[in-house]
Amino acid sequence: MEEDVDDVYDDDGMGSFRRALLRVCAELKRDKIVNSMTDWSNKAGIKSEATIRNFIKGRSRSLSIETYADLARVAKRPISALLGESAPETERERLILEGFRNAPEKGKAAIEAQALREIDDQSKQ
């Protein structure tokens, strides 16, 4: 069951999650943690590798949280990484994100404006 990340079923809007799972699998293979998606499924204790195959091929629309948790345990990554989301990497990033989320709308606008200036400055260098 080896799929191309760019060639996954997406008619149901779940393609980004399928691609994220395949990307993590590719990283795990590169790092020699698993040999394949089937190997990853087996190491995670998933009873049927068809569970993952059916999701990747679009025969099922989602995986259970338990399945994601089992895969994440083997990958030594948060479930969010398997979903294609990036979590703050440092305590500083976490605090900045938490501050943004707790800021009033005016404060959020100021933080966003500063971030855009920083990105613009970086792109000019």
ROTIMAR-448430 format. One line per 5 residues: number of its first residue (from 1); their letters; for each residue x, y, z negated of N, C-alpha, C, O. Coordinates in pm, whole numbers, plus 50000, padded with zeros to 5 digits. Each point is the difference from the previous one (the first is absolute). Example, Ala and Ser with C-alpha at 12.3 -4.5 7.8 and 13.67 -1.06 7.14 Angstrom:
1 = as = 51319 49431 49220 49911 50119 50000 50090 50120 50000 50104 49998 49934; 49861 50107 50138 50082 50119 49994 49923 50109 49927 50051 50111 49983
# end
This chain:
1 = meedv = 50084 49882 50000 49916 50118 50000 50088 50124 50000 50009 50068 49898; 50055 49962 50212 50080 50120 50008 49934 50096 50096 49981 49968 50118; 49985 50148 49833 49927 50099 50079 50088 50122 50022 50089 50030 49920; 49884 50039 50188 50065 50127 50030 49925 50110 49927 49878 50010 50011; 50193 50074 49916 49939 50107 49921 49916 50092 50088 49898 50052 49956
6 = ddvyd = 50146 49970 50168 49929 50093 50088 49881 49935 50071 49924 50069 50068; 50060 49801 49918 49896 49929 50074 49909 49924 49904 49990 49878 50005; 49943 50198 49907 49909 49937 49905 49857 50044 50028 49975 50104 50060; 49933 49814 49895 49857 50028 50017 49964 50126 49921 50033 50011 49882; 49898 50082 50184 49963 50124 49931 49859 50046 50034 49965 50115 49973
11 = ddgmg = 49953 49799 50085 49865 50041 50035 49914 50031 49878 49896 50064 50012; 50147 49889 49871 49923 50023 49877 50060 50109 49913 49954 50022 49888; 50148 50048 50162 50061 50109 49923 50097 49954 49893 50047 50081 49920; 49985 49790 50078 50089 49947 49897 50142 49975 50052 50083 49944 49929; 49943 50099 50193 50130 49976 50061 50116 50058 49922 50107 49939 49995
16 = sfrra = 49875 50177 49943 50111 50061 49925 50041 49910 49883 50117 49992 49965; 49784 49941 49974 50032 49910 49889 50068 49873 50051 50091 49947 49935; 49866 50006 50180 50064 49882 50060 50145 50033 50037 50090 49921 49973; 49931 50194 50089 50136 50040 50038 50089 50018 49878 50116 49960 50001; 49829 50099 49894 50079 50020 49877 50047 49866 49944 50115 49985 49960
21 = llrvc = 49795 49918 50037 50035 49867 49949 50108 49936 50086 50093 49938 49948; 49895 50076 50183 50101 49944 50090 50134 50071 49985 50105 49936 50008; 49893 50196 49969 50126 50073 49979 50071 49952 49874 50121 49978 49999; 49802 50004 49892 50061 49952 49876 50057 49860 50023 50109 49969 49953; 49817 49946 50117 50049 49866 50028 50132 50006 50078 50093 49925 49971
26 = aelkr = 49914 50163 50127 50123 50015 50079 50117 50043 49910 50112 49953 50017; 49861 50137 49889 50105 50044 49907 50043 49884 49910 50119 49984 49974; 49785 49937 49981 50033 49885 49914 50081 49897 50077 50090 49937 49945; 49878 50044 50182 50077 49908 50083 50141 50054 50021 50097 49925 49990; 49914 50203 50038 50131 50063 50019 50088 49982 49876 50120 49976 50009
31 = dkivn = 49816 50038 49873 50073 49988 49873 50013 49856 49953 50052 49973 49892; 49901 49933 50192 50009 49856 49973 49926 49956 49873 50042 49908 49931; 49848 50161 50040 49915 49964 49887 49898 49896 50044 49965 49910 49924; 49988 50103 50199 49910 49901 50060 50047 49974 50143 50076 50078 50057; 49878 49810 49999 50034 49965 50138 49891 50039 50098 50026 50016 50119
36 = smtdw = 49852 49998 49831 49885 50027 50087 49883 50042 49914 50007 49997 49877; 49884 50043 50187 49878 50033 49927 49949 49875 49928 49950 50008 49888; 50062 49878 50178 49956 49874 49937 50083 49971 49876 49946 49960 49897; 50184 50060 50112 50088 49980 49884 49962 50095 49887 49994 49960 49884; 49980 50166 50150 49958 50099 49901 49872 49956 49932 49988 50005 49878
41 = snkag = 49914 49951 50202 49872 49952 49947 50022 49882 49905 49940 49995 49892; 50145 49911 50149 50028 49883 49916 50066 50040 49868 49961 49952 49894; 50138 50135 50114 50070 50045 49879 49906 50076 49907 50018 49999 49878; 49882 50067 50181 49902 50075 49920 49894 49908 49940 49920 50044 49917; 50079 49830 50124 49902 49906 49946 49862 50013 50062 49900 49958 49942
46 = iksea = 50095 50102 50176 49872 50014 50069 49963 49862 50054 50078 49937 50072; 49803 50017 49893 49960 49861 50029 49999 49968 50149 50036 49889 50039; 49925 50205 50042 49993 49974 50144 50067 50114 50075 49961 50116 49987; 50140 49849 50092 50065 50106 50079 49903 50056 50103 50025 50106 50057; 49865 49825 49967 49897 50051 50092 49939 50129 49946 49949 50081 50078
51 = tirnf = 50056 49938 49791 49948 50124 49940 50069 50121 50063 49935 50095 50043; 50197 49900 49962 50078 50111 50055 49986 50003 50152 49977 50105 50059; 50036 49780 50004 49990 49991 50147 49866 50058 50048 49997 50076 50097; 49893 49886 49837 49869 50050 50041 49989 50151 49985 49937 50066 50083; 50124 49989 49813 49999 50146 49983 50081 50066 50111 49952 50095 50063
56 = ikgrs = 50169 49857 49961 50087 50060 50102 49935 49993 50137 50008 50095 50078; 49928 49795 49954 49938 49981 50132 49864 50068 50011 49941 50001 50108; 50008 50056 49782 49873 50070 50004 49880 49909 49981 49886 50043 50021; 50137 49833 49939 49889 49909 49974 49936 50027 49865 49885 49962 49975; 50189 50104 49937 49942 50048 49875 50038 50147 49987 50102 50044 50053
61 = rslsi = 49817 50030 49877 50016 50146 49993 50091 50045 49887 50051 50112 50003; 49969 49803 49897 50079 50044 49886 50060 49881 49926 49965 49884 50024; 50126 50149 49887 50057 49902 49906 49953 50039 49861 49973 50117 49973; 50017 49786 49940 49958 50030 49862 50113 50070 49925 50116 49990 50039; 49848 50079 49857 50102 50065 49916 50092 49896 49939 50119 50027 49979
66 = etyad = 49829 49855 49992 50083 49892 49945 50106 49958 50102 50115 49976 49964; 49845 50014 50163 50096 49962 50105 50108 50107 50012 50119 49968 50006; 49840 50159 49997 50099 50108 50005 50092 49995 49878 50121 50020 50013; 49824 49954 49870 50082 49995 49878 50102 49886 50008 50115 50018 49961; 49843 49867 50089 50091 49887 50014 50112 50031 50100 50117 49969 49974
71 = larva = 49848 50090 50139 50101 50038 50099 50094 50106 49945 50121 49994 50023; 49824 50103 49905 50082 50107 49942 50099 49946 49897 50113 50047 49992; 49843 49854 49931 50088 49939 49900 50124 49941 50066 50112 50022 49954; 49869 49905 50154 50113 49939 50071 50086 50108 50065 50123 49991 50000; 49813 50110 50055 50072 50108 50068 50070 50095 49902 50088 50077 50039
76 = krpis = 49872 49916 49833 50053 50091 49898 49975 50146 50041 50088 50085 49992; 49787 49938 50052 49957 50133 50041 49861 50024 49947 49927 49905 49972; 50035 50221 50014 49863 50028 49958 49903 49964 50113 50037 50001 50117; 49842 49968 49847 49897 49970 50098 49988 50114 50100 49976 49977 50119; 50039 50145 49835 49989 50116 50090 50096 49989 50118 49967 50044 50110
81 = allge = 50151 49899 49869 50097 49984 50109 49947 49903 50104 50024 50018 50120; 49906 49878 49836 49943 49903 50093 49884 50059 50077 49962 49949 50106; 49981 50158 49843 49889 50069 50067 50050 50114 50090 49922 50068 50066; 50210 49952 49934 50057 50104 50084 50006 50136 49935 50028 50100 50066; 49945 49906 49805 50004 50126 49927 50137 50013 49935 50063 49902 49961
86 = sapet = 49982 50221 50028 50127 50019 49931 49974 50060 49863 49927 50098 49985; 50133 49841 49918 49987 50047 49862 50120 50090 49970 50104 49986 50063; 49882 50105 49842 50115 50080 49961 50117 49910 49962 49983 49901 49928; 50135 50134 50121 50116 49916 49975 50073 50034 49871 50070 49917 49944; 49913 50206 50010 50071 50042 49879 49900 50061 49902 49887 50033 50037
91 = ererl = 50156 49982 49841 49916 50064 49899 49972 50145 50040 49890 50051 49976; 50206 50013 50083 49982 50139 50044 49889 50009 50106 49914 50087 49992; 50089 49822 50106 49895 49999 50102 49864 49971 49937 49900 50061 50039; 50095 49848 49865 49875 49967 49933 49944 50121 49929 49880 50027 50006; 50207 50048 49925 49955 50119 49928 49949 50109 50095 49901 50067 49973
96 = ilegf = 50169 49949 50140 49957 50100 50098 49863 49963 50054 49912 50085 50013; 50069 49787 50019 49871 49955 50052 49891 50016 49895 49890 50045 50032; 50139 49918 49845 49902 50015 49893 49964 50147 49978 49884 50034 49979; 50218 50053 50027 49976 50144 49986 49911 50052 50111 49910 50080 49975; 50116 49875 50147 49916 50042 50112 49856 49955 49980 49906 50078 50018
101 = rnape = 50076 49797 49943 49865 49947 49982 49924 50072 49890 49877 50013 50007; 50193 50035 49892 49936 50066 49887 49989 50151 50016 49936 50067 49919; 50125 49986 50185 49999 50145 50021 49863 50046 50050 49929 49925 50067; 50035 50201 49900 49877 50056 50058 50022 50018 50151 50113 49996 50048; 49780 50025 50024 50009 50010 50147 50100 50107 50044 50074 49978 50096
106 = kgkaa = 49929 50136 49836 50094 50107 50036 50145 49952 49982 50087 50030 50082; 49938 49896 49812 50133 49945 49976 50038 49897 50105 50115 49994 50044; 49787 49924 49997 50027 49901 50104 50037 50069 50131 50089 49955 50072; 49842 50153 49958 50029 50074 50124 50142 50057 49996 50069 49998 50101; 49974 50051 49784 50135 50055 49986 50105 49890 50015 50102 50020 50065
111 = ieaqa = 49873 49864 49874 50094 49887 50011 50009 49954 50145 50109 49974 50050; 49776 50016 50016 49998 49957 50139 50076 50099 50088 50077 49959 50087; 49902 50170 49891 50069 50102 50080 50152 49990 49981 50076 50011 50096; 49967 49968 49779 50144 49986 49974 50056 49875 50069 50108 50004 50058; 49818 49887 49935 50045 49875 50064 50014 50020 50151 50096 49952 50060
116 = lreid = 49808 50117 50000 50007 50025 50144 50119 50088 50035 50064 49978 50103; 49967 50121 49813 50119 50084 50023 50127 49916 49993 50090 50014 50083; 49917 49898 49819 50118 49914 49985 50018 49908 50121 50110 49983 50051; 49780 49959 49993 50005 49910 50117 50042 50078 50122 50082 49951 50079; 49865 50169 49940 50035 50084 50113 50148 50037 49996 50069 49994 50102
121 = dqskq = 49979 50045 49780 50142 50034 49985 50089 49881 50034 50102 50016 50067; 49860 49865 49888 50079 49879 50028 50002 49968 50148 50102 49953 50052; 49787 50070 50017 49995 49967 50142 50085 50097 50083 50039 49967 50112; 49989 50151 49835 50082 50099 50071 50149 49975 49984 50081 50058 50072; 49955 49857 49834 50144 49976 49976 50056 49895 50092 50119 49969 49993
# end
